[in-house]
Amino acid sequence: MMPTSNLSEHSLAPYRAIFANAIDGIAVIDRNGGYIEQNLAHRIMLGYSHEELIGRTPALLLGEEGFRRVAKELTDTGRFQAEMQARRKDGRWIDIALSAFGIYDDNGEVLCYIGMTQDITERKQVEMALCESETRFAAIFDQITAGIAQTDRTGRFILVNDRYCEITGRSREALLELRMQDITHPEDLPANFEKFRALAEGRGGAFVVEKRYLKPDGSIVWVHNEVSAIRDAKGHIQCVNAVVTDMTERKRSEESLRTAHDTFRHLVEESPFGVYAVDADFRLVQVSAGAQKVFQNVRPLLGRDFADVLRQIWPEPFASEAIGRFRHTLETGEPYHAPSTIQRRHDTGQVEAYDWKIERLMLPDGRWGAVCHFYDLSERQRYEAALKESEERFRLALESADMGSWDVNVRTGEAIWNRRHAQVQGYGEEGPHSIDQWQDRVHPDDLDRVLAAAEQAKRDRTPFVVEHRVRLPETVEERWLSLYGRFTYDEAGEPVRFSGVSLDITDRKRDEAELNLRTRQQQALAALGQAVLVQSDLQVIFELAVECIVRTLDVELCKVLELLPSGREVLLRAGIGWHEGLVGHATVSTGLESQAGYTLAANKAVIVHDLRTETRFSGPPLLREHGVVSGMSCIILGVGDRPWGVLGAHTISPRRFTEDDVAFLQSVANMLAGAIQRGHAEDEAARLAAIVQSSEDAIIGQDRNGVIISWNQGAERLYGYTAEDTIGRPITLLIPSGHDEEEQEILTRILNEEWIDQYETVHRRKDGRLIDVSLTISPIRNLHGQVIGASKIARDITERKCVEAALRESEERFRTLADNMSQFAWMADEKGRLFWYNRRWFDYTGTTLEQMQGWGWKAVHHPDHLHRVIETWQAALEAGEAWEDTFPLRGRDGHYRWFLSRAVPIRDADGRILR
């Protein structure tokens, strides 16, 4: 069986934290252009759920023309980077910065594509506002993508947004009738409510909690809550505010990885063969099911000092010798093999025999361990001893009536046989009448050996002892005979008679063959397991597996079938014995007419004794075209214990496969399942690492002490330092004077398991220049949930800060100009609704902005002219043209005055009317 992959949650945790908490949207696209995976930022940016995107192509967002443009450049160059427009689910177009690249296997074949998107709509609007600052006044609206909820100090909801309703699965009206306690999972409520009550009563501060909500249908959603108090001007707590993020997908991904790890460990521990592992501290850490019998008197077992375990089982000096062998392999990596060890146990007094081998392997904790594979030969030793005893009894029972007997006249060749000897060789009770008829029943492959043994016994005057196969007429059955006889001689020393007895040993030979087959299967599995451990190419592993099966089970055909994404067919991924050109191309239906389909549907191993008379399924053309008669098949499990495919072995002649044969085939399938899961974990790690390295943002990993442990290319571009410059150095390398306490505060919050989003501060580049950055920092946890460091994503916002400052200055100039001019000034949105007036308008009309918003201006127009003004205004809006009209307006004194009004549309770079 295969050991657990070296990839652990510890090594994947930084990548998962980065993927889940990245500011930018990240999507994984398969080689056919379909979505495989996206992070929360990607879904929020575009308004789609995970289920709505899976299997769809980015044409849904970019349009067909935009998607073809991206696909062509990726195909030609392997990368794509540009600013584009994407259509959200609600139909709104947003500006994005798209960076995409391909991930390839060792053969240069595309595994998938990674797309990284940044919503630059706001940046575009800010830039446009700066350009048009002398002619317009723009408002910047923030879209809240997290759930927001406010409660009173008892926990009753008083305000919720749409996203919070979506997360909890309830309407706004329903939530306002409930308390926070009513929708919190009962197991999470006590700890959560204690912190909430302390905050509401002023005894505690803001806090962050991960907990579960119960939806109305009983389903569970995991959320990340940042809870704080809202106070009035005097500092009194008015209500409690919670910012809620849905983290169900992240929890599901973490559970998936734990399941994959447990499944792989299960494959080792449930192995029917002897396997156990000793860690770097010389403690027994893993024991397979097949090895439990050896350690049955050692309790507790796992975690025990291995030297104590061996001394409890075996006597000296063997125990100390074995301890020395294990320590030598653990320290040097030199393997040790003992093909046959026979010892009397110290704890039971029984004599046992083993074939055992020690090898050094890397264990899941990242340290060396020693793994022992062994085969229990005790039963075989006892069987061989019993066999010798049986043969001795046979010699003592030569005169037994149930044995065959013969008497041959050497000179004439005439023979007299008893009834039993005649029956065993397939003759009637009277038996044959010549030595030639006797020889005709000896298997052709054994005849020369039998005649040579008889010649030697005659020459040396020694007993004639031989075993041979009997060839029976009109049947494929073979029987074995054991012969014992002597020659008698005349006075001249010439042989005259050849007499002896025969014993049918067919059953014994079958038992020996079965025992040898089981031993050969165990050795084949061990050899295949070692090969799988050092091989990462799945195709090579599949080919090694089919070779092992064909060689060990002595079958003509073997196959590895991979379940295709449609689920309706399986692909002949690897095999032996099939016509040229079929492997890698031929497919078989998964319907119930095929053996593969029936195996998948039955969810268990299937044995076929004769395909010609099979009634459960008809058999696919692939098997019938190759003359398959008998066979067996079992399921290969993939990631998440879902069926990956089918492993099958077939013969072209009738054969009755045994349960032991099926167990061997299933063991090989389990090895393939482990290799597939290991490959999936390695691909996932490579994909996440590629995302980190290719991110436009700086991504920095640091340990609990603030020492830098990882540094991507984005960090090199932002700070000017290379990875060699920074790894191993403190994060304060980037902190300018005056900000030291700020970094210590961040580290303290992270160690307290807080998640920090969009923290704006100042950092120092290698060249000494100070830059404004926005930080997103999340804790990195080990397998036990303990915080072991932090993942920090930094984005340069220096240019944005400059643009915002310039925009504020420009807007202030505009307001000063507009409010001090003698004419009226106003602005409307693209629908014609007015949203801003200058001070001169309000001074004349005596109204407020709230009264005039939208179409409120109709209240100050003369009723005799209002209908005409609205018609000309709407006509100009529909035509997208400038508007001009004259009409009377009512002043604050109630009198009307005539005015000439003009308006022109303001358009963006694509000609769309903004206002």
TAJO-V46957 format. One record per pair of residues at least 12 apart in sequence whose C-alpha atoms are under 7 Angstrom apart, sorted by sequence separation. I is the first residue (numbers start at 1). J is the second residue. D is the distance in Angstrom with one decimal. If there is no record, write none. Layout:
I_J_D, I_J_D
This chain:
26_38_5.6, 27_39_6.6, 84_96_5.5, 101_113_5.7, 102_114_6.2, 148_160_5.7, 149_161_6.7, 160_172_6.7, 211_223_5.7, 228_240_5.9, 229_241_5.9, 275_287_6.1, 276_288_6.1, 341_353_5.4, 342_354_6.6, 358_370_6.6, 359_371_5.4, 405_417_5.8, 406_418_6.6, 468_480_5.7, 469_481_6.3, 486_498_5.9, 487_499_6.5, 546_558_5.7, 560_572_6.1, 561_573_5.5, 572_584_5.5, 634_646_5.7, 635_647_6.3, 699_711_6.3, 700_712_6.8, 711_723_5.4, 761_773_5.6, 778_790_5.7, 779_791_6.3, 825_837_5.7, 826_838_6.4, 886_898_6.8, 887_899_5.6, 26_39_5.6, 83_96_5.7, 84_97_6.3, 100_113_6.9, 101_114_5.5, 148_161_5.6, 210_223_5.7, 211_224_6.8, 228_241_5.4, 275_288_5.3, 340_353_6.7, 341_354_5.2, 358_371_5.7, 359_372_6.5, 405_418_5.6, 468_481_5.6, 486_499_5.7, 546_559_6.5, 559_572_6.8, 560_573_5.6, 571_584_6.9, 572_585_6.5, 633_646_6.7, 634_647_5.5, 699_712_5.8, 760_773_5.7, 761_774_6.5, 777_790_6.6, 778_791_5.4, 825_838_5.4, 886_899_5.5, 887_900_6.9, 25_39_6.3, 83_97_4.3, 100_114_5.5, 101_115_6.8, 147_161_6.4, 210_224_4.6, 227_241_5.8, 228_242_6.5, 274_288_6.3, 340_354_5.7, 341_355_6.4, 358_372_4.5, 404_418_6.1, 417_431_5.8, 467_481_5.6, 468_482_6.8, 485_499_5.4, 486_500_6.3, 560_574_5.1, 571_585_6.8, 572_586_5.5, 633_647_5.5, 634_648_6.6, 698_712_6.5, 760_774_4.4, 777_791_5.7, 778_792_6.7, 824_838_6.6, 886_900_4.4, 27_42_7.0, 82_97_5.9, 83_98_6.0, 100_115_4.3, 149_164_6.8, 209_224_6.0, 210_225_6.2, 227_242_4.4, 340_355_4.9, 357_372_5.6, 358_373_6.7, 467_482_4.4, 485_500_3.7, 559_574_5.7, 560_575_6.1, 571_586_6.0, 572_587_6.0, 633_648_4.1, 699_714_6.7, 759_774_5.3, 760_775_6.2, 777_792_4.5, 885_900_5.9, 886_901_6.2, 25_41_4.7, 26_42_5.8, 82_98_5.5, 99_115_5.9, 100_116_6.1, 147_163_4.7, 148_164_5.8, 209_225_5.2, 226_242_5.5, 227_243_6.5, 274_290_4.8, 275_291_6.0, 286_302_6.7, 307_323_6.1, 339_355_4.5, 356_372_6.9, 357_373_5.4, 404_420_4.7, 405_421_6.0, 425_441_6.5, 450_466_6.7, 466_482_5.9, 467_483_6.2, 484_500_5.5, 485_501_6.3, 559_575_4.1, 571_587_4.5, 632_648_5.7, 633_649_6.5, 698_714_4.2, 699_715_6.1, 711_727_7.0, 758_774_5.2, 759_775_4.8, 776_792_5.9, 777_793_6.3, 824_840_5.7, 885_901_5.6, 24_41_5.9, 25_42_3.6, 81_98_5.6, 82_99_6.7, 98_115_7.0, 99_116_5.2, 146_163_6.3, 147_164_3.9, 208_225_5.6, 209_226_6.7, 225_242_6.2, 226_243_5.1, 271_288_5.5, 272_289_5.7, 273_290_4.5, 274_291_4.3, 285_302_5.2, 338_355_5.9, 339_356_6.3, 356_373_5.8, 357_374_6.3, 403_420_6.3, 404_421_3.8, 416_433_6.6, 466_483_5.4, 484_501_5.5, 528_545_7.0, 558_575_5.3, 559_576_6.7, 570_587_5.4, 571_588_6.6, 612_629_6.7, 632_649_5.6, 697_714_5.1, 698_715_3.8, 710_727_6.2, 758_775_5.1, 759_776_6.5, 775_792_6.7, 776_793_5.1, 823_840_6.8, 824_841_5.3, 884_901_5.6, 885_902_6.8, 23_41_6.3, 24_42_6.9, 35_53_6.2, 36_54_5.8, 81_99_4.3, 98_116_5.9, 99_117_6.5, 145_163_6.9, 157_175_6.5, 158_176_6.0, 208_226_4.5, 225_243_5.7, 226_244_6.6, 269_287_6.0, 270_288_5.6, 271_289_5.6, 272_290_4.2, 273_291_6.7, 284_302_5.4, 285_303_5.6, 338_356_5.4, 356_374_4.1, 402_420_6.6, 415_433_5.2, 465_483_5.6, 466_484_6.9, 483_501_6.0, 484_502_6.4, 542_560_6.9, 558_576_5.4, 569_587_6.2, 570_588_5.3, 611_629_5.0, 631_649_5.5, 632_650_6.6, 696_714_5.2, 697_715_6.9, 708_726_6.6, 709_727_5.3, 757_775_6.6, 758_776_5.3, 775_793_5.6, 776_794_6.7, 822_840_6.5, 835_853_5.3, 884_902_4.4, 20_39_5.7, 35_54_4.9, 36_55_6.8, 80_99_5.6, 81_100_6.4, 98_117_4.7, 157_176_5.1, 207_226_6.1, 208_227_6.1, 225_244_4.7, 269_288_3.9, 270_289_5.0, 271_290_6.1, 284_303_5.3, 337_356_6.0, 338_357_6.2, 355_374_5.5, 356_375_6.4, 414_433_5.6, 415_434_5.1, 465_484_4.7, 483_502_4.6, 557_576_5.4, 558_577_6.9, 569_588_5.4, 570_589_6.4, 610_629_5.1, 611_630_6.1, 631_650_4.0, 693_712_5.1, 694_713_6.9, 695_714_6.1, 708_727_5.1, 709_728_6.1, 757_776_4.5, 775_794_4.7, 819_838_5.2, 834_853_5.8, 835_854_6.1, 883_902_5.6, 884_903_6.6, 19_39_6.6, 20_40_6.7, 34_54_7.0, 35_55_5.1, 80_100_5.0, 97_117_5.6, 98_118_6.7, 207_227_5.4, 224_244_5.7, 225_245_6.6, 268_288_6.0, 269_289_5.7, 283_303_5.4, 284_304_5.7, 337_357_4.3, 354_374_6.6, 355_375_5.2, 414_434_4.5, 415_435_6.1, 464_484_5.4, 465_485_6.8, 482_502_5.6, 483_503_6.6, 557_577_4.6, 569_589_4.4, 570_590_6.6, 610_630_5.0, 630_650_5.7, 631_651_6.1, 692_712_6.6, 693_713_5.7, 698_718_6.6, 708_728_5.4, 756_776_5.6, 757_777_6.5, 774_794_5.7, 775_795_6.6, 818_838_5.9, 819_839_4.9, 834_854_4.8, 883_903_5.1, 34_55_4.7, 35_56_5.7, 79_100_5.6, 80_101_6.4, 96_117_6.2, 97_118_5.1, 157_178_6.3, 206_227_5.6, 207_228_6.7, 223_244_6.3, 224_245_5.1, 283_304_5.4, 284_305_6.5, 336_357_5.6, 337_358_6.5, 354_375_5.6, 355_376_6.8, 413_434_5.5, 414_435_6.3, 463_484_7.0, 464_485_4.9, 481_502_6.4, 482_503_5.1, 556_577_5.9, 557_578_6.9, 568_589_5.9, 569_590_5.1, 609_630_4.9, 630_651_5.3, 707_728_5.9, 708_729_5.7, 756_777_5.0, 773_794_6.1, 774_795_5.2, 819_840_6.5, 833_854_4.2, 834_855_6.6, 882_903_5.8, 883_904_6.4, 34_56_5.1, 35_57_6.2, 79_101_4.4, 96_118_5.4, 97_119_6.6, 156_178_5.9, 157_179_5.7, 206_228_4.4, 223_245_5.4, 224_246_6.5, 283_305_4.6, 284_306_5.6, 336_358_5.1, 354_376_4.8, 355_377_6.8, 413_435_5.3, 446_468_6.0, 463_485_5.9, 464_486_5.8, 481_503_5.6, 482_504_6.5, 568_590_5.3, 595_617_6.7, 608_630_5.3, 609_631_6.7, 628_650_6.3, 629_651_6.0, 630_652_6.7, 647_669_6.5, 707_729_5.5, 708_730_5.8, 755_777_6.1, 756_778_6.4, 773_795_5.3, 774_796_6.7, 833_855_5.8, 865_887_6.7, 882_904_4.4, 34_57_4.7, 62_85_6.6, 78_101_5.7, 79_102_6.8, 96_119_4.6, 97_120_6.4, 156_179_3.9, 157_180_6.8, 188_211_6.1, 206_229_6.8, 223_246_4.6, 224_247_6.4, 282_305_6.2, 283_306_5.1, 335_358_5.5, 336_359_6.9, 353_376_6.2, 354_377_5.0, 446_469_6.9, 463_486_5.1, 481_504_4.8, 482_505_6.4, 594_617_6.1, 608_631_5.1, 628_651_5.7, 629_652_5.0, 630_653_6.7, 707_730_4.2, 708_731_5.9, 755_778_4.8, 773_796_4.6, 774_797_6.5, 881_904_7.0, 882_905_6.4, 33_57_5.4, 62_86_4.9, 78_102_5.7, 95_119_6.2, 96_120_5.1, 155_179_5.1, 156_180_6.1, 188_212_6.9, 222_246_6.1, 223_247_5.1, 282_306_5.8, 335_359_4.7, 353_377_4.9, 354_378_6.8, 480_504_6.0, 481_505_5.6, 524_548_6.7, 593_617_4.7, 594_618_6.5, 595_619_6.0, 607_631_6.0, 608_632_5.9, 628_652_4.5, 629_653_5.6, 630_654_5.7, 706_730_5.6, 707_731_5.8, 755_779_6.8, 772_796_6.0, 773_797_5.2, 881_905_6.8, 61_86_5.0, 62_87_6.5, 95_120_5.4, 96_121_6.7, 155_180_5.2, 222_247_5.3, 223_248_6.8, 335_360_6.9, 353_378_4.6, 480_505_5.4, 592_617_6.1, 593_618_5.1, 594_619_4.8, 607_632_4.3, 627_652_5.6, 629_654_5.9, 630_655_5.8, 706_731_5.6, 771_796_7.0, 772_797_5.4, 773_798_6.9, 880_905_6.9, 61_87_4.9, 95_121_4.6, 155_181_6.8, 222_248_4.6, 352_378_4.9, 443_469_5.4, 480_506_4.6, 593_619_5.8, 594_620_5.0, 606_632_5.5, 607_633_6.7, 753_779_6.2, 772_798_4.6, 862_888_5.9, 61_88_6.6, 74_101_6.8, 94_121_5.6, 185_212_5.4, 221_248_5.6, 333_360_5.3, 442_469_6.2, 443_470_5.4, 479_506_5.2, 593_620_6.6, 606_633_5.3, 736_763_6.2, 771_798_5.8, 861_888_6.4, 862_889_6.2, 184_212_6.2, 185_213_5.5, 442_470_5.0, 443_471_5.1, 524_552_7.0, 605_633_5.6, 606_634_6.4, 735_763_5.3, 736_764_5.7, 750_778_6.8, 861_889_4.9, 184_213_4.7, 185_214_5.9, 441_470_5.5, 442_471_5.9, 458_487_6.1, 546_575_6.0, 605_634_4.3, 734_763_5.5, 735_764_5.9, 750_779_5.6, 860_889_5.6, 861_890_6.4, 183_213_5.6, 184_214_6.1, 199_229_6.9, 315_345_6.8, 329_359_6.6, 330_360_5.8, 441_471_5.2, 546_576_6.7, 604_634_6.3, 605_635_6.9, 734_764_5.0, 860_890_5.1, 183_214_5.3, 314_345_5.1, 315_346_5.1, 329_360_6.2, 441_472_6.7, 521_552_6.2, 543_574_6.0, 604_635_6.9, 734_765_6.7, 313_345_5.9, 314_346_4.7, 326_358_7.0, 520_552_6.9, 542_574_6.1, 543_575_6.9, 634_666_6.3, 313_346_5.2, 636_669_5.2, 312_346_6.8, 313_347_5.3, 599_633_6.9, 636_670_6.8, 312_347_6.5, 599_634_6.5, 600_635_6.6, 638_673_5.6, 599_635_6.9, 636_672_7.0, 637_673_5.2, 751_787_6.2, 636_673_5.8, 330_368_6.9, 638_676_6.2, 639_677_5.5, 330_369_6.2, 638_677_6.2, 200_240_6.9, 330_370_5.6, 750_790_6.9, 47_88_5.8, 48_89_6.0, 329_370_6.9, 46_88_4.6, 47_89_5.3, 46_89_6.3, 326_370_6.9, 610_654_6.4, 168_213_6.7, 425_470_6.4, 609_654_6.8, 720_765_6.2, 721_766_6.0, 832_877_6.9, 845_890_6.5, 846_891_7.0, 169_215_5.6, 426_472_6.0, 609_655_6.3, 719_765_4.5, 720_766_5.4, 845_891_4.5, 846_892_4.7, 153_200_5.3, 168_215_5.7, 169_216_6.8, 425_472_6.7, 609_656_5.6, 719_766_6.0, 844_891_5.3, 845_892_4.7, 844_892_6.0, 596_646_6.3, 45_119_6.9, 31_110_6.4, 167_246_6.6, 31_111_6.4, 31_112_5.2, 421_502_6.6, 563_644_5.7, 30_112_4.6, 31_113_6.9, 562_644_6.2, 563_645_4.8, 29_112_5.7, 30_113_6.3, 562_645_4.4, 830_913_6.0, 28_112_6.8, 29_113_5.0, 561_645_5.3, 562_646_6.7, 704_788_5.6, 830_914_5.6, 28_113_5.8, 29_114_6.3, 410_495_6.8, 411_496_6.3, 561_646_5.0, 703_788_6.1, 704_789_4.6, 829_914_6.7, 830_915_4.7, 28_114_4.8, 153_239_5.9, 410_496_5.2, 560_646_6.1, 561_647_6.3, 703_789_4.0, 829_915_4.3, 27_114_5.9, 28_115_6.4, 152_239_4.7, 153_240_6.6, 280_367_6.4, 409_496_6.2, 410_497_5.2, 560_647_4.9, 702_789_5.5, 703_790_6.4, 828_915_5.6, 27_115_5.1, 151_239_5.8, 152_240_6.2, 280_368_5.7, 409_497_4.9, 410_498_6.5, 559_647_6.0, 560_648_6.7, 702_790_5.4, 26_115_5.7, 27_116_6.5, 150_239_6.6, 151_240_5.3, 279_368_6.8, 280_369_5.2, 408_497_5.6, 409_498_6.7, 559_648_5.3, 701_790_5.9, 702_791_6.7, 26_116_4.6, 150_240_5.5, 151_241_6.7, 279_369_4.4, 407_497_6.9, 408_498_5.0, 558_648_5.7, 559_649_6.6, 701_791_4.7, 25_116_5.6, 26_117_6.4, 150_241_4.5, 278_369_5.5, 279_370_6.5, 407_498_5.8, 408_499_6.2, 558_649_4.4, 700_791_5.9, 701_792_6.2, 24_116_6.7, 25_117_4.9, 149_241_5.9, 150_242_6.3, 277_369_6.8, 278_370_5.1, 407_499_4.3, 557_649_5.9, 558_650_6.2, 700_792_5.1, 24_117_5.8, 25_118_6.2, 149_242_5.3, 277_370_5.7, 278_371_6.4, 406_499_5.5, 407_500_6.8, 557_650_5.1, 699_792_5.7, 700_793_6.4, 24_118_5.0, 148_242_5.8, 149_243_6.8, 277_371_4.4, 406_500_5.5, 555_649_6.7, 556_650_6.4, 557_651_6.3, 699_793_4.6, 148_243_4.9, 276_371_5.8, 277_372_6.4, 405_500_5.6, 406_501_6.2, 555_650_6.0, 556_651_5.3, 698_793_5.6, 699_794_6.4, 147_243_5.8, 148_244_6.1, 276_372_5.5, 405_501_4.1, 555_651_5.3, 556_652_6.9, 697_793_6.5, 698_794_5.0, 146_243_6.5, 147_244_4.7, 275_372_5.7, 404_501_5.3, 405_502_6.0, 697_794_6.0, 698_795_6.5, 146_244_5.8, 147_245_6.3, 275_373_4.8, 403_501_6.4, 404_502_4.7, 697_795_5.5, 146_245_5.6, 274_373_5.7, 275_374_6.6, 403_502_5.8, 404_503_6.4, 274_374_5.1, 403_503_5.5, 44_145_6.6, 274_375_6.2, 398_501_6.3, 545_668_6.9, 529_671_7.0, 521_664_6.8, 20_250_6.8, 4_264_5.7, 4_265_5.8, 3_268_6.4, 1_267_6.6, 2_268_6.2, 1_268_5.2, 1_271_6.4, 6_362_7.0, 8_364_6.6, 6_363_6.6, 6_364_5.0, 5_364_6.4, 4_364_6.1, 6_366_6.6, 260_639_6.6, 260_640_6.1, 259_640_6.8, 256_640_6.8, 267_670_6.8, 264_674_5.9, 260_677_7.0, 2_529_6.1, 1_529_5.9, 2_533_6.6, 208_754_6.2, 2_671_6.3, 1_671_6.0, 2_674_6.5, 5_678_5.8, 12_685_6.4, 15_688_5.5, 7_681_7.0, 15_689_6.6, 137_811_6.5, 130_807_5.3, 133_810_5.7, 133_811_6.1, 134_814_5.8, 133_814_6.9, 17_780_6.9, 14_780_6.0, 13_780_6.3, 13_781_6.7, 10_782_5.1, 9_782_6.8, 10_783_6.2, 18_791_6.8, 9_783_5.9, 14_791_6.6
